[in-house]
Every structure is written in C-alpha cells, then in structure tokens.
Amino acid sequence: MHVTRQLREAAKAVDIELLDHVILGRAECDPLGRGIYSFREAGIL
C-alpha cells in the first residue's frame, strides 16, 4: 500500500487523477481466482 500512496501523491503533484492501482498475478495463486487486485475495488483509492 506504500507504493499506492506514493503513486497517488506523485499523480497529484502533476495534476493527474489516479483512477486505480491494479496488481496482476496468476489466477491460480489468487484466493478469489481472479488473478488481479484493484485498490479501487477494495475501497483504498
């Protein structure tokens, strides 16, 4: 989550709206079977 905060602050500094921060992985390693994690969907952004 530290990197997400850094991304958000960097985006603000150059007046860019950060819409989401998505982490991609293998679906078989994800407990939900999706293979992605969205900080927006998680309510963090």
C-alpha distance matrix in Angstrom:
0.0 3.8 5.4 5.1 6.4 8.7 9.9 10.6 12.5 14.3 15.3 16.7 18.6 20.5 20.9 19.0 17.5 14.1 15.1 12.3 9.8 11.4 11.2 14.8 16.4 19.7 20.7 22.6 19.5 17.7 18.9 19.4 21.2 19.5 17.8 15.0 11.8 11.5 8.8 12.0 13.9 11.6 12.1 8.7 10.3
3.8 0.0 3.8 5.4 5.2 6.4 8.7 10.0 10.8 12.4 14.3 15.6 16.8 19.0 19.9 18.6 17.7 14.7 16.5 14.3 11.7 13.8 13.5 17.1 18.8 22.2 23.7 25.5 22.3 20.9 22.3 23.0 24.6 22.8 20.8 18.1 15.1 14.7 12.0 14.9 17.3 15.1 15.2 11.6 12.4
5.4 3.8 0.0 3.8 5.4 5.0 6.1 8.6 9.9 10.4 12.1 14.2 15.3 16.9 18.1 16.3 15.8 12.7 14.6 12.3 9.4 11.5 11.4 14.8 17.0 20.6 22.4 24.5 21.5 20.3 22.3 22.7 23.8 21.7 19.3 16.5 14.0 13.5 11.4 14.2 16.9 15.5 15.8 12.3 12.3
5.1 5.4 3.8 0.0 3.8 5.4 5.0 6.1 8.6 9.8 10.5 12.3 14.3 15.8 16.2 14.1 12.9 9.6 11.2 9.0 6.7 9.5 10.6 14.3 16.9 20.5 21.8 24.2 21.6 19.8 21.5 21.4 22.6 20.2 18.4 15.1 12.3 10.9 8.3 10.7 13.6 12.5 12.5 9.0 8.6
6.4 5.2 5.4 3.8 0.0 3.8 5.4 5.1 6.2 8.6 9.8 10.6 12.4 14.7 15.1 13.9 13.0 10.4 12.7 11.4 10.0 13.1 14.3 18.1 20.6 24.2 25.4 27.7 25.0 23.1 24.5 24.4 26.0 23.7 22.0 18.7 15.7 14.0 10.8 12.6 15.8 14.4 13.4 9.7 9.2
8.7 6.4 5.0 5.4 3.8 0.0 3.8 5.4 5.2 6.1 8.5 9.9 10.6 12.8 14.1 13.2 13.2 11.0 13.9 12.9 11.1 14.2 15.2 18.7 21.2 25.0 26.6 29.0 26.2 24.7 26.6 26.7 27.8 25.4 23.3 20.1 17.5 16.1 13.4 15.3 18.6 17.6 16.9 13.3 12.2
9.9 8.7 6.1 5.0 5.4 3.8 0.0 3.8 5.5 5.1 6.0 8.6 9.9 11.0 12.0 10.3 10.3 7.7 10.7 9.9 8.4 11.7 13.3 16.7 19.7 23.4 25.0 27.7 25.3 23.7 25.9 25.5 26.3 23.5 21.5 18.2 15.9 14.1 11.9 13.3 16.8 16.5 15.9 12.7 10.9
10.6 10.0 8.6 6.1 5.1 5.4 3.8 0.0 3.8 5.5 5.2 6.3 8.8 10.3 10.3 8.9 8.1 6.1 9.3 9.3 9.2 12.9 15.2 18.6 21.8 25.5 26.5 29.4 27.1 25.0 26.8 26.0 27.3 24.5 23.0 19.4 16.7 14.2 11.5 12.0 15.7 15.5 14.1 11.1 8.7
12.5 10.8 9.9 8.6 6.2 5.2 5.5 3.8 0.0 3.8 5.4 5.1 6.3 9.0 9.7 9.7 10.1 9.2 12.7 13.1 12.8 16.5 18.4 21.9 24.9 28.6 29.9 32.6 30.1 28.3 30.0 29.5 30.8 28.1 26.4 22.9 20.2 17.9 15.1 15.7 19.4 18.9 17.2 14.0 11.9
14.3 12.4 10.4 9.8 8.6 6.1 5.1 5.5 3.8 0.0 3.8 5.4 5.1 6.7 8.7 8.5 10.0 9.4 13.1 13.6 13.0 16.4 18.2 21.4 24.5 28.3 29.9 32.7 30.4 28.8 31.0 30.5 31.3 28.4 26.4 23.1 20.9 18.7 16.5 17.2 20.9 20.8 19.6 16.5 14.2
15.3 14.3 12.1 10.5 9.8 8.5 6.0 5.2 5.4 3.8 0.0 3.8 5.4 5.5 6.0 4.8 6.3 6.3 10.1 11.4 11.8 15.3 17.8 20.8 24.2 27.9 29.2 32.2 30.3 28.4 30.6 29.6 30.4 27.2 25.6 22.0 20.0 17.4 15.4 15.3 19.1 19.6 18.2 15.7 12.7
16.7 15.6 14.2 12.3 10.6 9.9 8.6 6.3 5.1 5.4 3.8 0.0 3.8 5.4 4.8 5.8 6.9 8.1 11.7 13.5 14.4 18.1 20.7 23.9 27.3 30.9 32.0 35.1 33.0 31.0 32.7 31.7 32.9 29.8 28.4 24.8 22.4 19.5 17.0 16.6 20.4 20.7 18.7 16.2 13.1
18.6 16.8 15.3 14.3 12.4 10.6 9.9 8.8 6.3 5.1 5.4 3.8 0.0 3.8 5.6 7.7 10.1 11.3 15.0 16.6 17.0 20.5 22.8 25.9 29.2 32.9 34.3 37.3 35.1 33.4 35.4 34.6 35.5 32.5 30.8 27.3 25.0 22.4 20.1 20.0 23.8 24.0 22.1 19.4 16.6
20.5 19.0 16.9 15.8 14.7 12.8 11.0 10.3 9.0 6.7 5.5 5.4 3.8 0.0 3.8 5.7 9.1 10.9 14.3 16.4 17.0 20.4 22.8 25.6 29.0 32.7 34.1 37.3 35.4 33.7 35.9 34.9 35.5 32.3 30.6 27.1 25.3 22.6 20.8 20.4 24.2 24.9 23.3 20.9 17.7
20.9 19.9 18.1 16.2 15.1 14.1 12.0 10.3 9.7 8.7 6.0 4.8 5.6 3.8 0.0 3.8 6.6 9.4 12.5 15.2 16.7 20.1 23.0 25.8 29.4 32.9 34.0 37.3 35.6 33.6 35.5 34.2 35.0 31.6 30.4 26.7 24.8 21.8 19.9 18.8 22.6 23.6 21.6 19.6 16.2
19.0 18.6 16.3 14.1 13.9 13.2 10.3 8.9 9.7 8.5 4.8 5.8 7.7 5.7 3.8 0.0 3.8 6.3 9.2 11.8 13.5 16.7 19.7 22.3 26.0 29.5 30.5 33.8 32.3 30.3 32.4 30.9 31.5 28.1 26.9 23.2 21.5 18.5 17.0 15.9 19.6 20.9 19.3 17.5 14.0
17.5 17.7 15.8 12.9 13.0 13.2 10.3 8.1 10.1 10.0 6.3 6.9 10.1 9.1 6.6 3.8 0.0 3.8 6.0 9.1 11.5 14.7 18.1 20.8 24.5 27.9 28.4 31.9 30.4 28.1 29.9 28.1 29.0 25.6 24.8 21.1 19.1 15.8 14.2 12.6 16.2 17.7 15.9 14.6 10.8
14.1 14.7 12.7 9.6 10.4 11.0 7.7 6.1 9.2 9.4 6.3 8.1 11.3 10.9 9.4 6.3 3.8 0.0 3.8 5.8 7.7 11.1 14.4 17.3 20.9 24.3 25.0 28.3 26.7 24.4 26.3 24.7 25.6 22.3 21.3 17.6 15.5 12.3 10.8 9.8 13.5 14.7 13.4 11.8 8.3
15.1 16.5 14.6 11.2 12.7 13.9 10.7 9.3 12.7 13.1 10.1 11.7 15.0 14.3 12.5 9.2 6.0 3.8 0.0 3.8 7.2 9.8 13.5 16.0 19.6 22.8 22.9 26.4 25.2 22.6 24.3 22.4 23.2 19.8 19.3 15.6 13.7 10.2 9.4 7.4 10.7 12.8 11.8 11.1 7.7
12.3 14.3 12.3 9.0 11.4 12.9 9.9 9.3 13.1 13.6 11.4 13.5 16.6 16.4 15.2 11.8 9.1 5.8 3.8 0.0 3.8 6.2 9.9 12.6 16.1 19.3 19.5 22.9 21.5 19.0 20.8 19.1 19.9 16.6 15.9 12.1 10.1 6.7 6.1 5.3 8.5 10.2 10.1 9.2 6.7
9.8 11.7 9.4 6.7 10.0 11.1 8.4 9.2 12.8 13.0 11.8 14.4 17.0 17.0 16.7 13.5 11.5 7.7 7.2 3.8 0.0 3.8 6.8 10.0 13.4 16.9 17.7 20.8 19.0 16.9 19.0 17.9 18.6 15.5 14.0 10.4 8.3 6.0 5.5 7.0 9.7 10.4 11.2 9.5 8.1
11.4 13.8 11.5 9.5 13.1 14.2 11.7 12.9 16.5 16.4 15.3 18.1 20.5 20.4 20.1 16.7 14.7 11.1 9.8 6.2 3.8 0.0 3.8 6.4 9.9 13.3 14.0 17.2 15.8 13.7 16.2 15.0 15.2 12.0 10.4 6.8 5.6 4.6 6.4 8.3 9.5 10.5 12.5 11.4 10.8
11.2 13.5 11.4 10.6 14.3 15.2 13.3 15.2 18.4 18.2 17.8 20.7 22.8 22.8 23.0 19.7 18.1 14.4 13.5 9.9 6.8 3.8 0.0 3.8 6.7 10.3 11.7 14.5 12.7 11.2 14.1 13.7 13.6 11.0 8.3 5.5 5.1 6.6 8.5 11.2 11.8 12.0 14.6 13.3 13.6
14.8 17.1 14.8 14.3 18.1 18.7 16.7 18.6 21.9 21.4 20.8 23.9 25.9 25.6 25.8 22.3 20.8 17.3 16.0 12.6 10.0 6.4 3.8 0.0 3.8 7.2 8.9 11.9 10.8 9.9 13.4 12.9 11.7 9.1 5.9 4.5 6.6 8.9 11.6 14.0 13.9 14.5 17.4 16.7 16.9
16.4 18.8 17.0 16.9 20.6 21.2 19.7 21.8 24.9 24.5 24.2 27.3 29.2 29.0 29.4 26.0 24.5 20.9 19.6 16.1 13.4 9.9 6.7 3.8 0.0 3.8 6.4 8.7 7.4 7.6 11.4 11.7 10.0 8.5 4.7 5.9 8.4 11.5 14.2 16.8 16.2 16.3 19.6 19.0 19.8
19.7 22.2 20.6 20.5 24.2 25.0 23.4 25.5 28.6 28.3 27.9 30.9 32.9 32.7 32.9 29.5 27.9 24.3 22.8 19.3 16.9 13.3 10.3 7.2 3.8 0.0 3.8 5.5 5.5 6.7 10.4 10.9 8.3 7.9 4.8 7.9 10.9 14.2 17.2 19.5 18.3 18.5 22.1 21.9 22.9
20.7 23.7 22.4 21.8 25.4 26.6 25.0 26.5 29.9 29.9 29.2 32.0 34.3 34.1 34.0 30.5 28.4 25.0 22.9 19.5 17.7 14.0 11.7 8.9 6.4 3.8 0.0 3.8 5.4 5.2 8.2 7.9 4.7 5.0 3.7 7.5 10.5 13.8 17.0 18.9 17.0 17.4 21.1 21.5 22.7
22.6 25.5 24.5 24.2 27.7 29.0 27.7 29.4 32.6 32.7 32.2 35.1 37.3 37.3 37.3 33.8 31.9 28.3 26.4 22.9 20.8 17.2 14.5 11.9 8.7 5.5 3.8 0.0 3.8 5.6 7.7 8.8 5.9 8.1 7.2 10.9 13.4 16.9 19.8 22.0 20.0 19.9 23.6 24.0 25.6
19.5 22.3 21.5 21.6 25.0 26.2 25.3 27.1 30.1 30.4 30.3 33.0 35.1 35.4 35.6 32.3 30.4 26.7 25.2 21.5 19.0 15.8 12.7 10.8 7.4 5.5 5.4 3.8 0.0 3.8 6.5 8.7 7.2 8.9 7.1 10.1 11.8 15.6 17.9 20.6 18.9 18.2 21.9 21.8 23.7
17.7 20.9 20.3 19.8 23.1 24.7 23.7 25.0 28.3 28.8 28.4 31.0 33.4 33.7 33.6 30.3 28.1 24.4 22.6 19.0 16.9 13.7 11.2 9.9 7.6 6.7 5.2 5.6 3.8 0.0 3.8 5.3 4.9 6.3 5.5 7.7 9.0 12.6 15.0 17.4 15.4 14.7 18.5 18.8 20.7
18.9 22.3 22.3 21.5 24.5 26.6 25.9 26.8 30.0 31.0 30.6 32.7 35.4 35.9 35.5 32.4 29.9 26.3 24.3 20.8 19.0 16.2 14.1 13.4 11.4 10.4 8.2 7.7 6.5 3.8 0.0 3.8 5.5 8.0 8.7 10.4 10.9 14.1 16.1 18.3 15.7 14.6 18.4 19.1 21.5
19.4 23.0 22.7 21.4 24.4 26.7 25.5 26.0 29.5 30.5 29.6 31.7 34.6 34.9 34.2 30.9 28.1 24.7 22.4 19.1 17.9 15.0 13.7 12.9 11.7 10.9 7.9 8.8 8.7 5.3 3.8 0.0 3.8 5.5 7.7 9.0 9.7 12.4 14.9 16.4 13.4 13.0 16.8 18.1 20.1
21.2 24.6 23.8 22.6 26.0 27.8 26.3 27.3 30.8 31.3 30.4 32.9 35.5 35.5 35.0 31.5 29.0 25.6 23.2 19.9 18.6 15.2 13.6 11.7 10.0 8.3 4.7 5.9 7.2 4.9 5.5 3.8 0.0 3.8 5.9 8.5 10.6 13.6 16.6 18.1 15.4 15.6 19.4 20.5 22.1
19.5 22.8 21.7 20.2 23.7 25.4 23.5 24.5 28.1 28.4 27.2 29.8 32.5 32.3 31.6 28.1 25.6 22.3 19.8 16.6 15.5 12.0 11.0 9.1 8.5 7.9 5.0 8.1 8.9 6.3 8.0 5.5 3.8 0.0 3.8 5.5 8.0 10.6 14.0 15.2 12.8 13.7 17.3 18.4 19.5
17.8 20.8 19.3 18.4 22.0 23.3 21.5 23.0 26.4 26.4 25.6 28.4 30.8 30.6 30.4 26.9 24.8 21.3 19.3 15.9 14.0 10.4 8.3 5.9 4.7 4.8 3.7 7.2 7.1 5.5 8.7 7.7 5.9 3.8 0.0 3.8 7.1 10.2 13.5 15.4 13.8 14.4 17.9 18.2 19.2
15.0 18.1 16.5 15.1 18.7 20.1 18.2 19.4 22.9 23.1 22.0 24.8 27.3 27.1 26.7 23.2 21.1 17.6 15.6 12.1 10.4 6.8 5.5 4.5 5.9 7.9 7.5 10.9 10.1 7.7 10.4 9.0 8.5 5.5 3.8 0.0 3.8 6.6 9.9 11.8 10.6 11.4 14.7 14.9 15.5
11.8 15.1 14.0 12.3 15.7 17.5 15.9 16.7 20.2 20.9 20.0 22.4 25.0 25.3 24.8 21.5 19.1 15.5 13.7 10.1 8.3 5.6 5.1 6.6 8.4 10.9 10.5 13.4 11.8 9.0 10.9 9.7 10.6 8.0 7.1 3.8 0.0 3.8 6.5 8.9 8.0 8.0 11.3 11.2 12.3
11.5 14.7 13.5 10.9 14.0 16.1 14.1 14.2 17.9 18.7 17.4 19.5 22.4 22.6 21.8 18.5 15.8 12.3 10.2 6.7 6.0 4.6 6.6 8.9 11.5 14.2 13.8 16.9 15.6 12.6 14.1 12.4 13.6 10.6 10.2 6.6 3.8 0.0 3.8 5.3 5.2 6.3 8.7 8.8 9.1
8.8 12.0 11.4 8.3 10.8 13.4 11.9 11.5 15.1 16.5 15.4 17.0 20.1 20.8 19.9 17.0 14.2 10.8 9.4 6.1 5.5 6.4 8.5 11.6 14.2 17.2 17.0 19.8 17.9 15.0 16.1 14.9 16.6 14.0 13.5 9.9 6.5 3.8 0.0 3.8 5.5 5.0 6.3 5.2 5.8
12.0 14.9 14.2 10.7 12.6 15.3 13.3 12.0 15.7 17.2 15.3 16.6 20.0 20.4 18.8 15.9 12.6 9.8 7.4 5.3 7.0 8.3 11.2 14.0 16.8 19.5 18.9 22.0 20.6 17.4 18.3 16.4 18.1 15.2 15.4 11.8 8.9 5.3 3.8 0.0 3.8 5.4 5.2 5.8 4.8
13.9 17.3 16.9 13.6 15.8 18.6 16.8 15.7 19.4 20.9 19.1 20.4 23.8 24.2 22.6 19.6 16.2 13.5 10.7 8.5 9.7 9.5 11.8 13.9 16.2 18.3 17.0 20.0 18.9 15.4 15.7 13.4 15.4 12.8 13.8 10.6 8.0 5.2 5.5 3.8 0.0 3.8 5.4 7.6 8.1
11.6 15.1 15.5 12.5 14.4 17.6 16.5 15.5 18.9 20.8 19.6 20.7 24.0 24.9 23.6 20.9 17.7 14.7 12.8 10.2 10.4 10.5 12.0 14.5 16.3 18.5 17.4 19.9 18.2 14.7 14.6 13.0 15.6 13.7 14.4 11.4 8.0 6.3 5.0 5.4 3.8 0.0 3.8 5.6 7.8
12.1 15.2 15.8 12.5 13.4 16.9 15.9 14.1 17.2 19.6 18.2 18.7 22.1 23.3 21.6 19.3 15.9 13.4 11.8 10.1 11.2 12.5 14.6 17.4 19.6 22.1 21.1 23.6 21.9 18.5 18.4 16.8 19.4 17.3 17.9 14.7 11.3 8.7 6.3 5.2 5.4 3.8 0.0 3.8 5.6
8.7 11.6 12.3 9.0 9.7 13.3 12.7 11.1 14.0 16.5 15.7 16.2 19.4 20.9 19.6 17.5 14.6 11.8 11.1 9.2 9.5 11.4 13.3 16.7 19.0 21.9 21.5 24.0 21.8 18.8 19.1 18.1 20.5 18.4 18.2 14.9 11.2 8.8 5.2 5.8 7.6 5.6 3.8 0.0 3.8
10.3 12.4 12.3 8.6 9.2 12.2 10.9 8.7 11.9 14.2 12.7 13.1 16.6 17.7 16.2 14.0 10.8 8.3 7.7 6.7 8.1 10.8 13.6 16.9 19.8 22.9 22.7 25.6 23.7 20.7 21.5 20.1 22.1 19.5 19.2 15.5 12.3 9.1 5.8 4.8 8.1 7.8 5.6 3.8 0.0
